[in-house]
Amino acid sequence: MSFMHTITKDDRHLLRTIVKKVHLAHHPEQFCTDREADKVISTIGPEVVERMIKFGVDHKVDQL
């Protein structure tokens, strides 16, 4: 079962932004959708997601 339902809407938006800028940066633009970002987030696991959220908040990634 996925842990995606436990993430708040704001955190999910932050994670999608990070994943699109880092993990999907070299893919075609039409591939960089929220659904594809959610797939990446689901596969990396909750421990890494916690660190990504902390990094995003500390470095204000959502304000870039």
Short mmCIF file of the C-alpha atoms (twelve columns), coordinates in Angstrom:
data_MODEL
# 
_entry.id   MODEL 
# 
loop_
_atom_site.group_PDB 
_atom_site.id 
_atom_site.type_symbol 
_atom_site.label_atom_id 
_atom_site.label_alt_id 
_atom_site.label_comp_id 
_atom_site.label_asym_id 
_atom_site.label_seq_id 
_atom_site.Cartn_x 
_atom_site.Cartn_y 
_atom_site.Cartn_z 
_atom_site.pdbx_PDB_model_num 
ATOM 1  C CA . MET A 1  0.000  0.000  0.000   1 
ATOM 2  C CA . SER A 2  1.249  3.453  -0.871  1 
ATOM 3  C CA . PHE A 3  2.028  6.095  1.708   1 
ATOM 4  C CA . MET A 4  0.967  8.913  -0.638  1 
ATOM 5  C CA . HIS A 5  -2.380 9.349  1.137   1 
ATOM 6  C CA . THR A 6  -0.552 10.340 4.344   1 
ATOM 7  C CA . ILE A 7  1.234  13.318 2.747   1 
ATOM 8  C CA . THR A 8  -0.406 16.733 3.042   1 
ATOM 9  C CA . LYS A 9  -1.415 18.659 -0.071  1 
ATOM 10 C CA . ASP A 10 1.317  21.276 0.452   1 
ATOM 11 C CA . ASP A 11 4.004  18.628 0.978   1 
ATOM 12 C CA . ARG A 12 2.828  16.739 -2.100  1 
ATOM 13 C CA . HIS A 13 3.105  19.919 -4.176  1 
ATOM 14 C CA . LEU A 14 6.617  20.543 -2.813  1 
ATOM 15 C CA . LEU A 15 7.672  16.962 -3.564  1 
ATOM 16 C CA . ARG A 16 6.291  17.153 -7.097  1 
ATOM 17 C CA . THR A 17 8.280  20.333 -7.699  1 
ATOM 18 C CA . ILE A 18 11.489 18.724 -6.449  1 
ATOM 19 C CA . VAL A 19 10.981 15.536 -8.443  1 
ATOM 20 C CA . LYS A 20 10.212 17.430 -11.639 1 
ATOM 21 C CA . LYS A 21 13.306 19.631 -11.273 1 
ATOM 22 C CA . VAL A 22 15.705 16.852 -10.243 1 
ATOM 23 C CA . HIS A 23 14.506 13.409 -11.277 1 
ATOM 24 C CA . LEU A 24 12.527 14.272 -14.419 1 
ATOM 25 C CA . ALA A 25 14.748 17.084 -15.683 1 
ATOM 26 C CA . HIS A 26 16.152 15.095 -18.607 1 
ATOM 27 C CA . HIS A 27 12.833 13.676 -19.782 1 
ATOM 28 C CA . PRO A 28 10.622 15.242 -22.457 1 
ATOM 29 C CA . GLU A 29 8.340  18.032 -21.232 1 
ATOM 30 C CA . GLN A 30 5.163  16.030 -21.883 1 
ATOM 31 C CA . PHE A 31 6.508  13.319 -19.551 1 
ATOM 32 C CA . CYS A 32 6.902  15.693 -16.577 1 
ATOM 33 C CA . THR A 33 3.358  15.453 -15.230 1 
ATOM 34 C CA . ASP A 34 2.042  15.265 -11.678 1 
ATOM 35 C CA . ARG A 35 1.143  11.624 -12.230 1 
ATOM 36 C CA . GLU A 36 4.693  10.722 -13.287 1 
ATOM 37 C CA . ALA A 37 6.104  12.680 -10.334 1 
ATOM 38 C CA . ASP A 38 3.754  10.770 -8.012  1 
ATOM 39 C CA . LYS A 39 5.037  7.483  -9.429  1 
ATOM 40 C CA . VAL A 40 8.617  8.490  -8.622  1 
ATOM 41 C CA . ILE A 41 7.633  9.649  -5.127  1 
ATOM 42 C CA . SER A 42 5.869  6.332  -4.471  1 
ATOM 43 C CA . THR A 43 8.902  4.304  -5.479  1 
ATOM 44 C CA . ILE A 44 11.511 6.181  -3.447  1 
ATOM 45 C CA . GLY A 45 9.907  5.384  -0.117  1 
ATOM 46 C CA . PRO A 46 8.745  7.280  2.958   1 
ATOM 47 C CA . GLU A 47 12.181 7.736  4.544   1 
ATOM 48 C CA . VAL A 48 13.587 9.522  1.505   1 
ATOM 49 C CA . VAL A 49 10.382 11.528 1.128   1 
ATOM 50 C CA . GLU A 50 10.787 12.876 4.672   1 
ATOM 51 C CA . ARG A 51 14.316 14.039 3.857   1 
ATOM 52 C CA . MET A 52 13.155 15.575 0.558   1 
ATOM 53 C CA . ILE A 53 10.412 17.533 2.344   1 
ATOM 54 C CA . LYS A 54 12.901 18.793 4.933   1 
ATOM 55 C CA . PHE A 55 15.365 19.792 2.191   1 
ATOM 56 C CA . GLY A 56 12.605 21.534 0.223   1 
ATOM 57 C CA . VAL A 57 11.382 23.501 3.218   1 
ATOM 58 C CA . ASP A 58 14.910 24.434 4.361   1 
ATOM 59 C CA . HIS A 59 15.949 25.630 0.900   1 
ATOM 60 C CA . LYS A 60 12.552 27.150 -0.021  1 
ATOM 61 C CA . VAL A 61 12.318 25.123 -3.218  1 
ATOM 62 C CA . ASP A 62 8.654  25.965 -3.678  1 
ATOM 63 C CA . GLN A 63 9.531  29.660 -3.982  1 
ATOM 64 C CA . LEU A 64 11.998 29.239 -6.852  1 
# 
